[in-house]
């Protein structure tokens, strides 16, 4: 995932990873937590400060969409000049 300033988001950027949260379940597309809200008290204290950075949009990143996106191991790009 890429931020507007051009930098890329990594799993290490999320609060769940940084705080070694036992409930953190990273989304393979955006690295946000897919378990947010299930463990409400802990989630509110750790990750609620920045939803866009820390929490996966589960409506958009459904298992079906994830399977489509991560299906190919190699993506060939043409004319990368």
C-alpha positions in Angstrom: 0.0 0.0 0.0 1.3 3.4 -0.9 0.7 6.7 1.0 0.0 10.0 -0.7 3.5 11.2 -0.1 4.9 8.3 -2.1 6.2 6.2 0.8 5.0 2.6 1.1 3.2 1.2 4.2 4.8 -1.9 5.7 3.6 -4.3 8.4 6.0 -2.7 10.8 4.2 0.6 10.5 1.0 -0.7 12.2 0.4 -0.3 16.0 -0.5 -4.0 16.3 2.9 -5.1 15.0 4.8 -2.4 17.0 3.1 -3.3 20.3 3.3 -7.0 19.6 -0.4 -7.4 20.0 -1.5 -11.0 20.4 -4.8 -10.2 18.6 -3.1 -8.6 15.5 -4.0 -10.4 12.3 -2.4 -8.6 9.4 -4.3 -8.2 6.1 -2.0 -9.4 3.2 -3.1 -6.4 1.1 -2.9 -3.4 3.5 -1.3 -4.9 6.6 -4.1 -3.4 8.8 -5.5 -5.6 11.6 -8.4 -7.8 10.5 -9.4 -8.5 14.1 -10.1 -4.9 15.1 -13.3 -4.6 17.2 -13.5 -8.2 18.2 -11.3 -7.4 21.2 -12.8 -4.0 21.7 -11.1 -2.7 24.9 -7.6 -3.6 23.8 -8.2 -2.5 20.3 -9.4 0.9 21.4 -6.3 1.6 23.5 -3.8 0.4 20.9 -5.1 1.1 17.4 -7.9 3.5 17.4 -5.7 6.6 17.0 -5.3 6.0 13.3 -7.9 3.8 11.6 -6.5 4.2 8.1 -3.0 3.1 9.1 -3.9 0.4 11.7 -7.2 -1.2 10.6 -8.1 -3.2 7.6 -11.2 -2.3 5.6 -12.8 -5.8 5.7 -15.7 -4.7 3.5 -13.2 -4.1 0.7 -10.6 -6.8 1.5 -12.8 -9.8 1.5 -11.3 -13.3 1.4 -12.4 -13.5 -2.2 -10.7 -10.3 -3.2 -7.5 -11.2 -1.3 -7.4 -14.5 -3.2 -7.7 -12.7 -6.5 -4.9 -10.2 -5.6 -2.4 -12.7 -4.1 -3.0 -15.5 -6.6 0.0 -15.0 -8.9 3.5 -15.2 -7.4 5.1 -13.4 -10.3 3.6 -10.5 -12.1 5.3 -9.7 -15.4 5.5 -6.0 -16.2 6.3 -4.8 -19.7 8.3 -1.8 -20.7 9.6 -0.6 -17.4 11.7 2.3 -18.8 
